Amino acid sequence: MASNRTGGAAGVTDVRAWLGRHDAMNDDDTQSDFSAEVGTRLRAVRRAKSLSLDDVERLSGGRWSASAIGAYERGFRNLSLPRLRELATFYEIPMSVLLGELETLDGQPRIQRIVLDLERLKGIPEANSLWRYLKAIIRERGDYNGRVLSVRRDDVRALCAVFHVDEPGLLAKLVEWQVLVETEPA
């Protein structure tokens, strides 16, 4: 039997060995980046619901400690899929929001960024939860110009979860309140 170095068992073994070394070099960075992204979304949802880390611990009956949630949010700890699903259920949002995935593949253009009129928003009682969330963004960014605020993709997704609407539903609500200054499709 002739030796098959390109496609036989030896070739497959060589490729697997190379892939193993390649994956080992990149997995840690990729996992930590992904964990940080999920953590950012977790924090955004928690803040949108006006919950402190201690509130989450208390309301979950100790299922999640404040320190564990904080570590997840900072990307210092990785979440298993079952644990992520439990948190999504606790926050009453689709797991896809935390993963940064599109909820549907309906062909609708996705929002990359929206700009909101903060002055007009302050006077709308139904928008209290939105206003609290935006104040957290303002504090985090140190963006105190006061008139308008640009809201990025991940925050738009979190707002959809808070209001239990899809992106077109969120846009309709913002138009109804007359606080939408501009949108930028993805």
N, C-alpha and C positions, 0 to 999 in steps of 0.2 A: 504494500500500500504506500502510495506516495505521500510525502509530508505536505501538508497544506498550511503554510504559515500565514496566509492572508485571511482565510475564511474558516479554517478548521478550529478544532478545540483549542489549540495553542493560541491562535489569533484572538479568539474570544476571551481567553484567560488574560492575555496581554491588555486587551481593551478594558476588561473589568478592573485589572490592577491600576491602569492609568486613571480610569474614572474614579476609583476609590481614592486615589491620591488627590485628584482634582476636586472631588466633592469635599474631602476633609479640609482643603485649603479655603473653600468658599462657603461652606455650610454655616460656620459660626457667624461670619459677617452677615450673611443673608438672614439667618434666624434672628439675630439681634436687631437688624433693621426692621424686619417684619414684626417682631415683638414690640418694638418702639412705635410702629404705626398703629398696631392694634391698641396699644396702651394709650396713645393719643386719642383714639376714637372712644375708648372706655372712659377716659377722663372727660371728654366733651359731652358724652351722654350723661354721665353722673352730674356734671355741673348744670347741664340743661334741665335736669330734674331737681335742681337746687338741693342736692344731697352732699353732705360732707362724708369723708371716709368713715368717721364714727357712726354717721347715720346708716351707712350701708351695713356696717357690722351689726348695729342694733336691729335694723329692720330685717336682716337676714337671719336673725336669731343666732348670730355667731358663726354662721356657715362660712363667712369670709371675714377674716380679721382686717382691720383698717390697714395694718402694715402690709398684708398680702395684696390687698387691692392697690395700695400705693406702689408696691413693687411691680405689679402688672402694668399699671398706668405709666410707670417710668421705663418699662421694657426691661427691667432687671430680672424678671421671672417669666418663663414661658408658660403659656396656658395650654392645657390639653384641649382637644375639641369638645369632649363632654363638659369640661369645666367652662369653656367659652359659651357653650349652649346654655348652661345653667345661668350664667351671668346675663346673657341676652334675654332669657326668660324672666329673670329677676327685674331687669330694666324695661321689660315689655317692648322689646325691639326685635326685628329680624336679625338673626346671626350674621346675615350678609352685610349689614351695616357695619358691624365690628370688623369684619374681614375686608371691608373696602370694595366689595363686589357690587356689581349692578344687581338690583333686585329683580329686574325683568329684562328680557331681551326683546322689547317691543319696538325697537327701531326709533324710539323717541330720542331727540338730541338731549344729552345730559348737560347739566349746568356746571361750568368750570368755576364761575365766580359771580356773585351778585353784589350790588352796591345798594345800601339801604339808607334812607333819610331818617337819621336818629331823632331829630327835632320833632318830626311828625309822629314817629313811633311812640315817643314818650307819652303822648296824649291818648293812646288807645288802650283802654282797660283790658280788652281781650288779648292783648299782646304782651301781658306781663311776663309769661314764661320766656317768650322770645327776648324781651328786654333784659331779663336776668342773664340769659345765655350770652347776649351781646356784651353786657357789662363785663363778664368773665373774659371774653376775647379782648376787650379794650384793655383790661388790667394786664393780661398776659402779654400783649404786644406793646403796652405802654403808648397806645395810640389814642391820645386825648384831644383830637382836633374838634370833636363835638358835633359836627354837622352830618357827616356821612361815615359809613363804615363798609369796607370791602369784606365780604364773607367768602371764604374759600371753599373748595369742593367738599372736603371732609366735614366742614361745619354745616354746609347745606344738607348733606346726608343725615347728619345728626338732627338737624331741625326737622327734617322729614319724619324721622323716627319719633321725635317729641310730639309732633302734631298728628301723628298717625296718618300721614298722607304721602303720596308719591311727589316727585318733583313738579309735575304740572299742577298738582293740588296746592303745593306750597306757593308756587308762583301766583296762582289764582288768589290765594289768601293775601299775599303781599300786594297784589294789584288792587284788590278790594279795599285794603287799608290805605292805599295810596302812599306806600312807603318805598316802593321799588324805583330806584333811580336808573339802574341799568343792569343788564345780564350779559354774561359772556358764555356762549355755548362751549362745551368741551370739544 
